[in-house]
Amino acid sequence: MNIINKNFYQDKFVRLLLTASGVVAVIQIILLARRFGWSGENISLHYNIYLGPDWFGPSYFVYFYPAVGLAVLLINFLLSSYLWAGYRWLSYLVLFFSFCFVVFLLLSSLALIYYLSL
């Protein structure tokens, strides 16, 4: 069994989820780039309700969020492609949860942008 199945790419649901995940990831990168750029100024990267801001670093550290999202998306894409021939429903489930993960990362980036603009 090949890791990447040729028929996997022709499935409409697979293409929809991969395209939507990619679009969300690109939107996240664009929003972060517009707000922070590549400056080295220190910003608050994490906020805790008990301690307040507790993780500071250069503003380019915010690109860690989309990097993790793209890595998870790639790993889940390969896993889903491997599972597609035998367990198609599980393949769809993996892709759907990858999409949900990327959406939650976008929401966390939007919360970070909103918090730092106050």
C-alpha positions in Angstrom: 0.0 0.0 0.0 1.4 3.4 -1.0 1.5 6.2 1.5 -0.1 8.6 -1.0 -3.0 7.1 -2.9 -3.6 8.5 -6.4 -7.4 8.3 -6.1 -7.1 10.1 -2.7 -6.7 13.4 -4.5 -9.8 12.9 -6.7 -12.2 12.6 -3.8 -14.2 15.8 -3.5 -14.5 15.8 0.3 -10.7 15.4 0.6 -10.1 18.3 -1.8 -12.6 20.5 0.1 -11.1 19.9 3.5 -7.5 20.3 2.3 -8.3 23.5 0.4 -10.3 24.9 3.3 -7.5 24.1 5.7 -4.9 25.7 3.5 -7.0 28.8 3.0 -7.4 29.2 6.8 -3.7 28.7 7.3 -2.8 31.3 4.7 -5.3 33.8 6.2 -3.7 33.2 9.6 -0.2 34.0 8.2 -1.4 37.1 6.4 -3.2 38.5 9.5 -0.2 37.9 11.7 2.2 39.4 9.1 0.0 42.5 8.7 -0.1 43.0 12.5 3.4 42.1 13.6 5.7 41.9 10.5 9.2 40.7 11.2 10.2 43.3 13.9 12.2 42.1 16.8 10.3 44.1 19.5 9.2 42.2 22.5 5.5 41.5 22.9 3.4 39.4 25.2 2.9 36.0 23.6 0.8 34.3 26.2 -1.8 35.6 28.7 -2.9 33.7 31.8 -5.9 34.8 33.8 -4.1 34.2 37.1 -0.8 35.8 36.3 -1.5 38.1 33.4 1.0 38.2 30.6 3.5 35.5 31.3 5.4 34.8 28.1 7.3 37.5 26.3 9.4 37.3 23.2 10.2 38.8 19.8 7.2 39.4 17.7 8.3 36.9 15.1 7.6 34.1 17.6 3.9 34.5 16.7 4.6 32.6 13.5 5.0 29.5 15.7 1.2 29.1 15.6 0.9 28.7 11.8 4.1 26.6 11.6 2.6 24.1 14.1 -0.7 24.2 12.2 1.0 23.4 8.9 3.1 20.6 10.4 0.0 19.0 11.9 -1.8 19.5 8.6 1.0 17.8 6.7 1.2 14.8 9.1 -2.5 14.3 9.2 -2.6 14.6 5.4 -0.1 11.8 5.0 -1.9 9.7 7.6 -5.3 10.3 6.0 -3.9 9.4 2.6 -2.5 6.1 4.0 -5.8 5.3 5.6 -8.0 6.3 2.7 -8.0 3.0 0.8 -9.0 0.8 3.8 -10.8 3.2 6.2 -12.2 6.0 4.2 -14.4 7.3 7.1 -11.4 7.5 9.4 -9.5 9.3 6.7 -12.3 11.9 6.5 -12.3 12.2 10.3 -8.6 12.9 10.4 -8.9 15.6 7.8 -11.9 17.1 9.5 -10.1 17.4 12.8 -7.1 18.8 11.0 -9.4 21.5 9.7 -10.8 22.1 13.1 -7.3 22.4 14.6 -6.3 25.0 12.0 -9.5 27.0 12.7 -8.8 27.0 16.4 -5.2 28.2 15.7 -6.7 31.0 13.7 -9.0 31.9 16.5 -6.1 31.9 19.0 -4.1 34.2 16.6 -7.1 36.5 16.4 -7.4 36.6 20.2 -3.6 37.5 20.4 -4.0 40.2 17.8 -7.1 41.6 19.7 -5.3 41.4 23.1 -2.2 43.2 21.8 -4.2 46.0 20.1 -5.9 47.0 23.4 
